Amino acid sequence: MTTARHYADPCGIARALDAVGDRWALLIVRELIFGPQRFSQLRAGLPGVSPNVLAQRLRELAAAGIVRPGMLGPPASVAVYELTERGLALEPVLLELARWGSQEPVTTRNELSVSALMLALRTVADPAGAGDATYALRVDGQWFTLDVAGPSVAISRGRTGKPAAALAADRATLRSVAFGREPVSTAERDGRLVITGDRDAAERFPRLFAVPAGPAR
């Protein structure tokens, strides 16, 4: 991988940073962790990166065996980028880094990208006592499937065929509801959240997540 950062250090941490330590690299992995995306979708999720830098990072990540180009099947048949098996292995790293970083002060008013929000939900998932269920989430037009099985929560890109409940909202509303900042009923009454399916399951949705603590400092 050709990169400006090379530590010439045999430590595994240094070698990992040689592969994903450049600016935007891990955030590209974050955007792809739930499934393939087109270049334009990556740009939308990472509005601060220029097209040239994004293209360069994608080439570097591909050379490192972390990202690969692909094609969505018919009827879409469009070019996408997706994580390799090696790239997908970074998910627990991202989750732990997100948990660690959540204790840092928030210094921007920018909203989370859709993929970043899904990763945040995985980070704070604590479904004990909420009951097993499958949810369809439509967030700013993008569909995700959230499966709860015992103590585990899995999120994948795409719509499930038979969810217990489907919730459609924008990013800010879903984050507010999931993190306990407003009741499901309030967001629904205001028209910012649309629920179909089992209402009891929809009301249990916020119980899947532990309310994030504020920064330690």
ABEGO torsion letter per residue (X at the ends): XBBABBAGBABAAAAAAAAAABBGAAAAAAAAAAEBBBAAAAAAABAABBAAAAAAAAAAAAAAGABBBBBBBOAAGBBBBBBBAAAAAAAAAAAAAAAAAAABBBABABBBBAAAAAAAAAAABBABGAEBBBBBBBBGGBBBBBBBBEABBBBBBEBBABBABBBBBBAAAAAAAAAGABBAAAAAAAGABBBBEBAAAAAAAAAABBBBBBBAX
